[in-house]
Amino acid sequence: MFKKAMTVVTSLALAVTITAASADHAEARRGRTAAVVGGFALGALVLGAAGAYGQSYRRSGCYRGPAECRWVGGECYWNRWGEEVCRRGHRECFHPTYCD
């Protein structure tokens, strides 16, 4: 997960750098060509990174299933007066991974 997130962040940083570097020249020439090209490059990089993000499950034949929720009971303990004290439970949801 961390490796995927860093790939997306690095791609975005590269796209922003390219766009920022071309914006100076576009303003100096009073043209919009470099800014438009930089915008298209940024869009292509972002769409490529977003598309590749979910591909790891598909390549391995695995996919995330629908959310499944269950109730998890709280912990119980005995206090110093000999009474049993139980904490409230909570609802826990997760997406199981199914592989073919």
Residue frames as qw, qx, qy, qz and C-alpha x, y, z in Angstrom:
[[0.000, 0.887, 0.463, 0.000, 0.00, 0.00, 0.00],
 [0.302, -0.805, 0.103, 0.500, 2.78, 2.44, 0.90],
 [0.426, -0.145, 0.594, 0.666, 4.63, 1.67, -2.33],
 [0.227, 0.610, 0.660, 0.375, 1.51, 2.42, -4.39],
 [0.130, -0.937, -0.275, 0.174, 0.88, 5.67, -2.54],
 [0.383, -0.630, 0.301, 0.605, 4.47, 6.79, -3.07],
 [0.405, 0.187, 0.662, 0.602, 4.18, 6.01, -6.79],
 [0.086, 0.822, 0.524, 0.206, 1.14, 8.27, -7.05],
 [0.288, -0.895, -0.048, 0.337, 2.79, 11.03, -5.02],
 [0.469, -0.359, 0.466, 0.659, 5.97, 10.86, -7.11],
 [0.330, 0.442, 0.656, 0.516, 3.98, 11.00, -10.36],
 [0.044, -0.922, -0.383, -0.041, 2.06, 14.03, -9.14],
 [0.402, -0.755, 0.142, 0.498, 5.25, 15.77, -8.00],
 [0.455, -0.062, 0.576, 0.676, 6.83, 15.19, -11.41],
 [0.199, 0.658, 0.614, 0.387, 3.74, 16.49, -13.20],
 [0.192, -0.941, -0.220, 0.171, 3.57, 19.60, -11.03],
 [0.468, -0.549, 0.315, 0.616, 7.27, 20.28, -11.61],
 [0.386, 0.205, 0.628, 0.644, 6.91, 19.98, -15.38],
 [0.050, 0.817, 0.525, 0.234, 3.83, 22.20, -15.38],
 [0.319, -0.884, -0.072, 0.333, 5.46, 24.82, -13.15],
 [0.486, -0.341, 0.424, 0.684, 8.62, 24.88, -15.26],
 [0.282, 0.369, 0.631, 0.621, 6.64, 25.43, -18.46],
 [0.059, -0.870, -0.484, 0.074, 4.38, 28.10, -16.93],
 [0.316, -0.669, 0.109, 0.664, 7.26, 30.63, -16.72],
 [0.255, -0.081, 0.614, 0.742, 7.90, 30.40, -20.45],
 [0.080, 0.615, 0.732, 0.284, 4.21, 30.61, -21.29],
 [0.152, -0.889, -0.308, 0.303, 3.87, 33.86, -19.34],
 [0.333, -0.527, 0.300, 0.722, 7.04, 35.32, -20.81],
 [0.156, 0.058, 0.693, 0.701, 5.88, 34.71, -24.39],
 [0.449, 0.212, 0.223, -0.839, 2.28, 35.56, -23.57],
 [0.545, 0.108, -0.686, -0.468, 1.28, 32.24, -25.10],
 [0.742, -0.262, 0.351, -0.507, -0.81, 29.41, -23.73],
 [0.791, 0.307, -0.503, -0.164, 0.67, 26.49, -25.62],
 [0.330, 0.313, -0.796, 0.400, 3.09, 25.37, -22.91],
 [0.389, -0.135, 0.564, -0.716, 0.44, 25.65, -20.21],
 [0.837, 0.145, -0.060, -0.524, -2.03, 23.58, -22.26],
 [0.704, 0.324, -0.631, 0.039, 0.60, 20.93, -22.99],
 [0.074, 0.286, -0.760, 0.578, 1.57, 20.86, -19.32],
 [0.613, -0.057, 0.339, -0.712, -2.09, 20.47, -18.33],
 [0.877, 0.209, -0.290, -0.320, -2.53, 17.54, -20.71],
 [0.503, 0.349, -0.738, 0.284, 0.67, 15.94, -19.40],
 [0.216, -0.226, 0.653, -0.690, -0.52, 16.36, -15.81],
 [0.775, 0.050, 0.119, -0.619, -3.92, 14.88, -16.67],
 [0.803, 0.288, -0.506, -0.124, -2.34, 11.91, -18.42],
 [0.288, 0.322, -0.781, 0.451, -0.05, 11.19, -15.47],
 [0.420, -0.137, 0.533, -0.721, -2.86, 11.45, -12.93],
 [0.851, 0.139, -0.057, -0.504, -5.19, 9.22, -14.96],
 [0.683, 0.341, -0.643, 0.058, -2.41, 6.69, -15.49],
 [0.069, 0.273, -0.769, 0.574, -1.59, 6.59, -11.79],
 [0.597, -0.036, 0.372, -0.710, -5.26, 6.32, -10.83],
 [0.854, 0.230, -0.282, -0.373, -5.81, 3.52, -13.34],
 [0.572, 0.329, -0.720, 0.214, -2.80, 1.57, -12.17],
 [0.287, -0.398, 0.580, -0.650, -3.80, 1.87, -8.51],
 [0.790, -0.053, 0.361, -0.492, -6.51, -0.81, -8.68],
 [0.729, 0.441, -0.469, -0.233, -4.71, -3.12, -11.12],
 [0.013, 0.460, -0.855, 0.238, -2.70, -5.07, -8.58],
 [0.611, 0.023, 0.661, -0.434, -5.73, -7.12, -7.49],
 [0.793, 0.482, 0.029, -0.371, -6.78, -7.82, -11.07],
 [0.410, 0.623, -0.663, -0.068, -3.34, -8.98, -12.18],
 [0.073, -0.292, 0.913, -0.276, -3.16, -11.58, -9.44],
 [0.409, -0.256, -0.806, -0.344, -6.73, -12.79, -10.02],
 [0.252, -0.424, -0.701, 0.516, -7.95, -11.28, -6.74],
 [0.095, -0.545, -0.258, -0.792, -10.57, -8.64, -6.10],
 [0.069, -0.018, 0.594, -0.801, -12.09, -6.86, -3.12],
 [0.158, -0.469, -0.853, -0.165, -15.54, -8.05, -2.21],
 [0.265, -0.726, -0.250, -0.583, -18.44, -6.06, -0.81],
 [0.092, -0.479, 0.541, -0.685, -18.23, -4.65, 2.69],
 [0.667, -0.350, -0.657, -0.038, -19.03, -7.08, 5.49],
 [0.177, -0.571, 0.355, -0.718, -19.84, -5.70, 8.92],
 [0.676, -0.306, -0.666, 0.081, -20.06, -7.43, 12.28],
 [0.435, -0.818, 0.072, -0.370, -20.52, -6.49, 15.89],
 [0.589, 0.227, -0.614, 0.474, -17.47, -6.88, 18.11],
 [0.602, -0.719, -0.344, -0.043, -18.24, -7.14, 21.80],
 [0.011, -0.842, 0.356, -0.406, -16.41, -5.00, 24.29],
 [0.468, 0.213, -0.761, 0.396, -13.98, -6.24, 26.92],
 [0.667, -0.648, -0.193, -0.315, -15.18, -7.28, 30.35],
 [0.417, 0.305, -0.646, 0.562, -13.26, -7.20, 33.61],
 [0.572, -0.628, -0.519, 0.100, -13.84, -7.47, 37.34],
 [0.034, 0.782, -0.198, 0.591, -13.36, -4.27, 39.33],
 [0.208, 0.300, -0.736, 0.570, -12.01, -4.11, 42.89],
 [0.515, -0.125, 0.422, -0.736, -15.51, -4.45, 44.40],
 [0.362, 0.028, 0.932, -0.017, -16.13, -7.75, 42.66],
 [0.569, 0.610, 0.318, -0.450, -18.47, -6.39, 40.00],
 [0.589, 0.170, 0.590, 0.524, -18.20, -7.37, 36.37],
 [0.177, 0.763, 0.008, -0.621, -17.81, -4.29, 34.14],
 [0.626, 0.284, 0.595, 0.417, -18.20, -4.60, 30.38],
 [0.012, -0.451, 0.205, 0.868, -17.34, -1.93, 27.86],
 [0.659, 0.565, 0.184, -0.461, -19.55, -1.19, 24.90],
 [0.692, 0.098, 0.588, 0.406, -18.86, -3.06, 21.70],
 [0.173, 0.640, -0.217, -0.716, -18.48, -1.56, 18.26],
 [0.819, 0.504, 0.244, -0.121, -19.27, -2.29, 14.64],
 [0.344, -0.527, 0.601, 0.493, -16.34, -3.39, 12.49],
 [0.756, 0.602, 0.146, -0.211, -16.48, -3.39, 8.67],
 [0.336, -0.497, 0.654, 0.461, -14.00, -4.76, 6.16],
 [0.717, 0.524, -0.224, -0.401, -13.73, -5.74, 2.48],
 [0.794, -0.236, 0.545, 0.128, -12.62, -9.36, 2.15],
 [0.215, 0.595, -0.607, -0.481, -10.27, -10.27, -0.72],
 [0.885, 0.177, 0.397, -0.170, -11.42, -13.06, -2.99],
 [0.012, -0.563, 0.699, 0.440, -8.99, -14.86, -5.30],
 [0.866, 0.310, -0.071, -0.385, -9.91, -17.03, -8.27]]
